[in-house]
Structure formats: structure tokens, C-alpha cells
Amino acid sequence: IKRQILSWEDVANRCDLTQYPNLKLYAMPGGDAYYMQFSLGAKGKQNIKNFLDNGGAYYGVCAGWFYTMESYFWQGTRYAHRDMLGLLQEGEGSITDLADYESENPFKIT
């Protein structure tokens, strides 16, 4: 398996993902869905959508999954950022019964 690491600058500004004819899967790591959509912007979002429209696959982990939504709930607050990928309608996290990331003791199950 060969891999190509792209920064958000690559995807947002310098890169048409179809320039990689052997690219089959675009993987988006965790982090912050707001920061992802803000950094990639409309052009990065369109580059990813073009890749998917041409048969590519997407794998999102944690915030990379939230980025695929039109909107999402996080700790009871709904977010609908302008440049989310919009492949799925809505998601919800974190599951505070398992992990409440905004509390002093965030992990409830070990």
C-alpha cells in the first residue's frame, strides 16, 4: 500500500485529488471539525467531493466523521458550519455517558 500525506493547504489550495490517479481512499483524521471545515474552505470541500464523485472513498475518524455531516450535536449543542462536507444529514457526539470531554474527569468507563 502506498500512501500520500496531504496537508489541509494541499487539499484546499494546491490540489485536485484527481491528480492522483491511483488514489482510492481519502482518510480524514480526528481533531476539530470546525477547524477542518474552516481550513479546507469551500475549495477543499469541493476537491474532496469531486474525488468522491469520481469513485473515490472517504474514511473519517472522530472529527473526520463529523466533517461529513451537514450539522452535528456535540455535548448538547448543535453546530452547522458553512463548509462541512454535507454527505450525511446529522450526527451526535460525544456520548457523555462514556466520555465528557468538558468535565474535570472526562472518562467514565475504563
MIGU-151865 format. One record per atom (N, C-alpha, C): chain; x, y, z; residue in three letters; atom name; residue number from 1. Coordinates in nm, 3 decimals, always signed. Atoms other than C-alpha are relative to their C-alpha. Example, Ala and Ser with C-alpha at 12.3 -4.5 7.8 and 13.67 -1.06 7.14 Angstrom:
{A {+0.089 -0.119 +0.000} Ala N 1}
{A {+1.230 -0.450 +0.780} Ala CA 1}
{A {+0.090 +0.120 +0.000} Ala C 1}
{A {-0.082 -0.119 -0.006} Ser N 2}
{A {+1.367 -0.106 +0.714} Ser CA 2}
{A {-0.077 +0.109 +0.073} Ser C 2}
***
This chain:
{A {+0.084 -0.117 +0.000} Ile N 1}
{A {+0.000 +0.000 +0.000} Ile CA 1}
{A {+0.089 +0.123 +0.000} Ile C 1}
{A {-0.070 -0.128 +0.002} Lys N 2}
{A {+0.134 +0.340 -0.094} Lys CA 2}
{A {-0.091 +0.105 +0.060} Lys C 2}
{A {+0.081 -0.107 -0.057} Arg N 3}
{A {+0.022 +0.649 +0.091} Arg CA 3}
{A {+0.058 +0.134 -0.041} Arg C 3}
{A {-0.039 -0.137 +0.030} Gln N 4}
{A {+0.033 +1.018 +0.018} Gln CA 4}
{A {-0.058 +0.087 +0.110} Gln C 4}
{A {+0.047 -0.087 -0.106} Ile N 5}
{A {+0.014 +1.263 +0.305} Ile CA 5}
{A {-0.018 +0.140 -0.058} Ile C 5}
{A {+0.032 -0.134 +0.049} Leu N 6}
{A {-0.156 +1.590 +0.217} Leu CA 6}
{A {-0.037 +0.088 +0.117} Leu C 6}
{A {+0.040 -0.095 -0.104} Ser N 7}
{A {-0.186 +1.895 +0.438} Ser CA 7}
{A {-0.132 +0.064 -0.041} Ser C 7}
{A {+0.124 -0.069 +0.036} Trp N 8}
{A {-0.504 +2.099 +0.454} Trp CA 8}
{A {+0.027 +0.104 -0.108} Trp C 8}
{A {-0.034 -0.096 +0.105} Glu N 9}
{A {-0.321 +2.358 +0.241} Glu CA 9}
{A {+0.001 -0.067 -0.137} Glu C 9}
{A {-0.002 +0.074 +0.126} Asp N 10}
{A {-0.266 +2.092 -0.026} Asp CA 10}
{A {-0.142 -0.021 -0.053} Asp C 10}
{A {+0.137 +0.033 +0.042} Val N 11}
{A {-0.633 +1.991 -0.035} Val CA 11}
{A {-0.078 +0.127 -0.030} Val C 11}
{A {+0.077 -0.122 +0.017} Ala N 12}
{A {-0.768 +2.344 -0.003} Ala CA 12}
{A {+0.047 +0.086 -0.117} Ala C 12}
{A {-0.052 -0.100 +0.094} Asn N 13}
{A {-0.540 +2.534 -0.239} Asn CA 13}
{A {+0.075 -0.056 -0.121} Asn C 13}
{A {-0.093 +0.041 +0.105} Arg N 14}
{A {-0.297 +2.334 -0.445} Arg CA 14}
{A {-0.034 -0.133 -0.065} Arg C 14}
{A {+0.015 +0.140 +0.035} Cys N 15}
{A {-0.456 +2.001 -0.507} Cys CA 15}
{A {-0.137 -0.033 -0.056} Cys C 15}
{A {+0.118 +0.066 +0.053} Asp N 16}
{A {-0.711 +1.846 -0.732} Asp CA 16}
{A {+0.028 -0.147 +0.025} Asp C 16}
{A {-0.028 +0.139 -0.039} Leu N 17}
{A {-0.735 +1.498 -0.581} Leu CA 17}
{A {+0.000 -0.095 -0.118} Leu C 17}
{A {-0.002 +0.085 +0.119} Thr N 18}
{A {-0.795 +1.357 -0.928} Thr CA 18}
{A {+0.138 -0.001 -0.066} Thr C 18}
{A {-0.139 +0.003 +0.049} Gln N 19}
{A {-0.426 +1.439 -0.995} Gln CA 19}
{A {+0.072 -0.125 +0.047} Gln C 19}
{A {-0.058 +0.123 -0.052} Tyr N 20}
{A {-0.356 +1.118 -0.805} Tyr CA 20}
{A {-0.082 -0.117 -0.053} Tyr C 20}
{A {+0.085 +0.102 +0.062} Pro N 21}
{A {-0.492 +0.850 -1.040} Pro CA 21}
{A {-0.008 -0.131 +0.078} Pro C 21}
{A {+0.004 +0.124 -0.077} Asn N 22}
{A {-0.406 +0.566 -0.800} Asn CA 22}
{A {-0.062 +0.019 +0.138} Asn C 22}
{A {+0.060 -0.026 -0.130} Leu N 23}
{A {-0.569 +0.732 -0.501} Leu CA 23}
{A {-0.140 -0.061 +0.005} Leu C 23}
{A {+0.129 +0.069 -0.015} Lys N 24}
{A {-0.861 +0.517 -0.383} Lys CA 24}
{A {-0.076 +0.046 +0.124} Lys C 24}
{A {+0.062 -0.032 -0.128} Leu N 25}
{A {-0.926 +0.636 -0.028} Leu CA 25}
{A {+0.056 +0.131 +0.054} Leu C 25}
{A {-0.039 -0.123 -0.069} Tyr N 26}
{A {-0.919 +0.980 +0.131} Tyr CA 26}
{A {-0.035 -0.019 +0.147} Tyr C 26}
{A {+0.021 +0.020 -0.143} Ala N 27}
{A {-0.875 +0.944 +0.509} Ala CA 27}
{A {+0.016 +0.133 +0.073} Ala C 27}
{A {-0.003 -0.124 -0.078} Met N 28}
{A {-0.957 +1.236 +0.738} Met CA 28}
{A {+0.012 -0.037 +0.147} Met C 28}
{A {-0.021 +0.037 -0.140} Pro N 29}
{A {-0.819 +1.207 +1.092} Pro CA 29}
{A {-0.092 +0.077 +0.094} Pro C 29}
{A {+0.074 -0.074 -0.102} Gly N 30}
{A {-0.972 +1.329 +1.415} Gly CA 30}
{A {+0.062 +0.137 +0.021} Gly C 30}
{A {-0.047 -0.136 -0.029} Gly N 31}
{A {-0.921 +1.674 +1.555} Gly CA 31}
{A {-0.118 +0.087 +0.037} Gly C 31}
{A {+0.107 -0.096 -0.025} Asp N 32}
{A {-1.174 +1.956 +1.535} Asp CA 32}
{A {-0.073 +0.025 -0.131} Asp C 32}
{A {+0.077 -0.012 +0.126} Ala N 33}
{A {-1.450 +1.952 +1.271} Ala CA 33}
{A {-0.013 +0.146 -0.043} Ala C 33}
{A {+0.008 -0.141 +0.036} Tyr N 34}
{A {-1.483 +2.331 +1.287} Tyr CA 34}
{A {+0.129 +0.045 -0.068} Tyr C 34}
{A {-0.130 -0.039 +0.057} Tyr N 35}
{A {-1.112 +2.380 +1.223} Tyr CA 35}
{A {+0.019 -0.063 -0.138} Tyr C 35}
{A {-0.013 +0.067 +0.130} Met N 36}
{A {-1.123 +2.125 +0.939} Met CA 36}
{A {-0.076 +0.075 -0.108} Met C 36}
{A {+0.079 -0.066 +0.102} Gln N 37}
{A {-1.406 +2.295 +0.753} Gln CA 37}
{A {+0.049 +0.143 -0.023} Gln C 37}
{A {-0.052 -0.136 +0.015} Phe N 38}
{A {-1.258 +2.640 +0.820} Phe CA 38}
{A {+0.128 +0.001 -0.083} Phe C 38}
{A {-0.128 +0.006 +0.070} Ser N 39}
{A {-0.912 +2.539 +0.696} Ser CA 39}
{A {-0.015 -0.044 -0.145} Ser C 39}
{A {+0.019 +0.050 +0.135} Leu N 40}
{A {-1.029 +2.346 +0.391} Leu CA 40}
{A {-0.084 +0.095 -0.084} Leu C 40}
{A {+0.084 -0.095 +0.069} Gly N 41}
{A {-1.293 +2.601 +0.299} Gly CA 41}
{A {-0.082 -0.064 -0.111} Gly C 41}
{A {+0.088 +0.047 +0.108} Ala N 42}
{A {-1.527 +2.574 +0.002} Ala CA 42}
{A {+0.079 -0.073 -0.109} Ala C 42}
{A {-0.080 +0.063 +0.106} Lys N 43}
{A {-1.249 +2.485 -0.242} Lys CA 43}
{A {+0.047 -0.139 +0.041} Lys C 43}
{A {-0.042 +0.131 -0.048} Gly N 44}
{A {-1.112 +2.200 -0.030} Gly CA 44}
{A {-0.116 -0.097 +0.005} Gly C 44}
{A {+0.120 +0.083 -0.004} Lys N 45}
{A {-1.463 +2.070 +0.026} Lys CA 45}
{A {-0.036 -0.048 -0.141} Lys C 45}
{A {+0.034 +0.038 +0.137} Gln N 46}
{A {-1.525 +2.073 -0.349} Gln CA 46}
{A {+0.102 -0.099 -0.056} Gln C 46}
{A {-0.101 +0.096 +0.044} Asn N 47}
{A {-1.194 +1.894 -0.415} Asn CA 47}
{A {-0.030 -0.140 +0.053} Asn C 47}
{A {+0.034 +0.131 -0.058} Ile N 48}
{A {-1.298 +1.614 -0.178} Ile CA 48}
{A {-0.126 -0.055 -0.066} Ile C 48}
{A {+0.124 +0.047 +0.064} Lys N 49}
{A {-1.650 +1.596 -0.327} Lys CA 49}
{A {+0.026 -0.047 -0.143} Lys C 49}
{A {-0.034 +0.043 +0.136} Asn N 50}
{A {-1.505 +1.578 -0.680} Asn CA 50}
{A {+0.066 -0.137 +0.001} Asn C 50}
{A {-0.066 +0.130 -0.015} Phe N 51}
{A {-1.283 +1.290 -0.569} Phe CA 51}
{A {-0.102 -0.109 +0.025} Phe C 51}
{A {+0.103 +0.099 -0.032} Leu N 52}
{A {-1.582 +1.108 -0.422} Leu CA 52}
{A {-0.094 -0.024 -0.120} Leu C 52}
{A {+0.087 +0.013 +0.117} Asp N 53}
{A {-1.797 +1.178 -0.731} Asp CA 53}
{A {+0.064 -0.083 -0.111} Asp C 53}
{A {-0.073 +0.077 +0.100} Asn N 54}
{A {-1.527 +1.012 -0.941} Asn CA 54}
{A {+0.038 -0.139 +0.050} Asn C 54}
{A {-0.019 +0.138 -0.045} Gly N 55}
{A {-1.540 +0.687 -0.742} Gly CA 55}
{A {+0.091 -0.018 +0.118} Gly C 55}
{A {-0.086 +0.011 -0.117} Gly N 56}
{A {-1.308 +0.767 -0.451} Gly CA 56}
{A {-0.080 -0.030 +0.125} Gly C 56}
{A {+0.063 +0.034 -0.127} Ala N 57}
{A {-1.382 +0.654 -0.097} Ala CA 57}
{A {+0.052 +0.095 +0.109} Ala C 57}
{A {-0.033 -0.089 -0.111} Tyr N 58}
{A {-1.376 +0.856 +0.226} Tyr CA 58}
{A {-0.006 -0.079 +0.130} Tyr C 58}
{A {-0.003 +0.062 -0.132} Tyr N 59}
{A {-1.279 +0.734 +0.573} Tyr CA 59}
{A {+0.027 +0.111 +0.101} Tyr C 59}
{A {-0.016 -0.104 -0.100} Gly N 60}
{A {-1.331 +0.976 +0.862} Gly CA 60}
{A {+0.001 -0.058 +0.139} Gly C 60}
{A {-0.012 +0.043 -0.138} Val N 61}
{A {-1.222 +0.916 +1.220} Val CA 61}
{A {-0.032 +0.118 +0.090} Val C 61}
{A {+0.037 -0.100 -0.099} Cys N 62}
{A {-1.378 +1.112 +1.505} Cys CA 62}
{A {-0.044 +0.129 -0.071} Cys C 62}
{A {+0.041 -0.124 +0.066} Ala N 63}
{A {-1.392 +1.475 +1.382} Ala CA 63}
{A {+0.000 -0.013 -0.151} Ala C 63}
{A {+0.004 +0.027 +0.144} Gly N 64}
{A {-1.316 +1.345 +1.032} Gly CA 64}
{A {-0.134 -0.057 -0.042} Gly C 64}
{A {+0.135 +0.048 +0.025} Trp N 65}
{A {-1.652 +1.168 +1.056} Trp CA 65}
{A {-0.100 +0.114 +0.015} Trp C 65}
{A {+0.090 -0.114 -0.018} Phe N 66}
{A {-1.827 +1.478 +1.193} Phe CA 66}
{A {+0.007 +0.094 -0.119} Phe C 66}
{A {-0.017 -0.087 +0.117} Tyr N 67}
{A {-1.686 +1.672 +0.896} Tyr CA 67}
{A {-0.091 -0.042 -0.116} Tyr C 67}
{A {+0.084 +0.047 +0.110} Thr N 68}
{A {-1.902 +1.456 +0.666} Thr CA 68}
{A {-0.145 +0.046 +0.014} Thr C 68}
{A {+0.139 -0.038 -0.029} Met N 69}
{A {-2.223 +1.593 +0.824} Met CA 69}
{A {-0.036 +0.136 -0.059} Met C 69}
{A {+0.050 -0.135 +0.024} Glu N 70}
{A {-2.440 +1.887 +0.730} Glu CA 70}
{A {+0.003 +0.078 +0.132} Glu C 70}
{A {-0.004 -0.058 -0.134} Ser N 71}
{A {-2.464 +1.951 +1.105} Ser CA 71}
{A {+0.022 -0.113 +0.099} Ser C 71}
{A {-0.019 +0.102 -0.103} Tyr N 72}
{A {-2.389 +1.773 +1.431} Tyr CA 72}
{A {-0.025 +0.061 +0.137} Tyr C 72}
{A {+0.014 -0.038 -0.139} Phe N 73}
{A {-2.462 +1.786 +1.801} Phe CA 73}
{A {+0.127 -0.043 +0.073} Phe C 73}
{A {-0.116 +0.033 -0.082} Trp N 74}
{A {-2.165 +1.798 +2.036} Trp CA 74}
{A {-0.028 +0.051 +0.141} Trp C 74}
{A {+0.025 -0.032 -0.140} Gln N 75}
{A {-2.227 +1.786 +2.411} Gln CA 75}
{A {-0.126 +0.086 +0.014} Gln C 75}
{A {+0.129 -0.068 -0.011} Gly N 76}
{A {-2.585 +1.910 +2.358} Gly CA 76}
{A {-0.016 +0.126 -0.082} Gly C 76}
{A {+0.009 -0.119 +0.085} Thr N 77}
{A {-2.506 +2.200 +2.122} Thr CA 77}
{A {+0.005 -0.042 -0.146} Thr C 77}
{A {+0.004 +0.032 +0.143} Arg N 78}
{A {-2.593 +2.185 +1.751} Arg CA 78}
{A {+0.092 +0.095 -0.075} Arg C 78}
{A {-0.091 -0.077 +0.084} Tyr N 79}
{A {-2.329 +2.300 +1.502} Tyr CA 79}
{A {-0.032 -0.026 -0.146} Tyr C 79}
{A {+0.022 +0.012 +0.145} Ala N 80}
{A {-2.386 +2.367 +1.132} Ala CA 80}
{A {+0.093 +0.100 -0.067} Ala C 80}
{A {-0.100 -0.088 +0.058} His N 81}
{A {-2.069 +2.517 +0.987} His CA 81}
{A {-0.016 +0.006 -0.151} His C 81}
{A {+0.022 -0.027 +0.141} Arg N 82}
{A {-2.074 +2.660 +0.635} Arg CA 82}
{A {+0.064 -0.100 -0.094} Arg C 82}
{A {-0.071 +0.083 +0.095} Asp N 83}
{A {-1.817 +2.436 +0.470} Asp CA 83}
{A {+0.015 -0.146 +0.043} Asp C 83}
{A {+0.000 +0.142 -0.031} Met N 84}
{A {-1.898 +2.097 +0.621} Met CA 84}
{A {-0.026 -0.076 -0.130} Met C 84}
{A {+0.008 +0.078 +0.123} Leu N 85}
{A {-1.885 +1.820 +0.360} Leu CA 85}
{A {-0.144 -0.030 -0.041} Leu C 85}
{A {+0.142 +0.015 +0.031} Gly N 86}
{A {-2.259 +1.754 +0.383} Gly CA 86}
{A {-0.040 -0.131 -0.065} Gly C 86}
{A {+0.035 +0.130 +0.057} Leu N 87}
{A {-2.257 +1.386 +0.284} Leu CA 87}
{A {-0.109 -0.069 +0.081} Leu C 87}
{A {+0.100 +0.057 -0.090} Leu N 88}
{A {-2.467 +1.285 +0.585} Leu CA 88}
{A {-0.076 +0.115 +0.065} Leu C 88}
{A {+0.084 -0.108 -0.049} Gln N 89}
{A {-2.751 +1.482 +0.737} Gln CA 89}
{A {+0.045 +0.052 +0.136} Gln C 89}
{A {-0.031 -0.048 -0.133} Glu N 90}
{A {-2.666 +1.494 +1.107} Glu CA 90}
{A {+0.055 -0.113 +0.086} Glu C 90}
{A {-0.057 +0.097 -0.092} Gly N 91}
{A {-2.465 +1.318 +1.378} Gly CA 91}
{A {-0.001 +0.055 +0.141} Gly C 91}
{A {-0.003 -0.044 -0.138} Glu N 92}
{A {-2.428 +1.331 +1.752} Glu CA 92}
{A {+0.118 -0.060 +0.074} Glu C 92}
{A {-0.110 +0.042 -0.085} Gly N 93}
{A {-2.137 +1.308 +1.993} Gly CA 93}
{A {+0.030 +0.113 +0.095} Gly C 93}
{A {-0.050 +0.122 -0.058} Ser N 94}
{A {-1.973 +1.295 +2.235} Ser CA 94}
{A {-0.108 -0.063 +0.086} Ser C 94}
{A {+0.094 +0.070 -0.085} Ile N 95}
{A {-2.160 +1.037 +2.431} Ile CA 95}
{A {+0.049 +0.019 +0.142} Ile C 95}
{A {-0.053 -0.041 -0.130} Thr N 96}
{A {-2.117 +1.194 +2.772} Thr CA 96}
{A {-0.009 -0.108 +0.106} Thr C 96}
{A {+0.001 +0.113 -0.092} Asp N 97}
{A {-2.210 +0.869 +2.948} Asp CA 97}
{A {+0.132 -0.077 -0.007} Asp C 97}
{A {-0.129 +0.067 +0.017} Leu N 98}
{A {-1.880 +0.736 +2.812} Leu CA 98}
{A {+0.117 +0.094 +0.026} Leu C 98}
{A {-0.110 -0.096 -0.014} Ala N 99}
{A {-1.663 +1.047 +2.796} Ala CA 99}
{A {-0.057 +0.141 -0.010} Ala C 99}
{A {+0.043 -0.139 -0.002} Asp N 100}
{A {-1.748 +1.403 +2.895} Asp CA 100}
{A {+0.125 +0.086 -0.006} Asp C 100}
{A {-0.128 -0.066 +0.022} Tyr N 101}
{A {-1.456 +1.592 +2.746} Tyr CA 101}
{A {+0.010 +0.138 +0.063} Tyr C 101}
{A {-0.004 -0.134 -0.058} Glu N 102}
{A {-1.553 +1.919 +2.908} Glu CA 102}
{A {-0.007 -0.002 +0.153} Glu C 102}
{A {+0.000 +0.009 -0.146} Ser N 103}
{A {-1.554 +1.790 +3.266} Ser CA 103}
{A {+0.142 -0.021 +0.052} Ser C 103}
{A {-0.131 +0.020 -0.060} Glu N 104}
{A {-1.266 +1.759 +3.509} Glu CA 104}
{A {+0.047 -0.145 -0.011} Glu C 104}
{A {-0.030 +0.143 +0.014} Asn N 105}
{A {-1.282 +1.377 +3.488} Asn CA 105}
{A {-0.072 -0.051 -0.123} Asn C 105}
{A {+0.073 +0.027 +0.124} Pro N 106}
{A {-1.367 +1.317 +3.123} Pro CA 106}
{A {-0.035 -0.144 -0.028} Pro C 106}
{A {+0.024 +0.141 +0.037} Phe N 107}
{A {-1.352 +0.937 +3.111} Phe CA 107}
{A {-0.075 -0.071 +0.112} Phe C 107}
{A {+0.084 +0.066 -0.099} Lys N 108}
{A {-1.630 +0.749 +3.287} Lys CA 108}
{A {+0.012 -0.151 -0.005} Lys C 108}
{A {-0.017 +0.145 +0.014} Ile N 109}
{A {-1.555 +0.400 +3.156} Ile CA 109}
{A {+0.145 -0.027 -0.030} Ile C 109}
{A {-0.141 +0.034 +0.026} Thr N 110}
{A {-1.210 +0.247 +3.173} Thr CA 110}
{A {+0.013 -0.146 -0.032} Thr C 110}
***
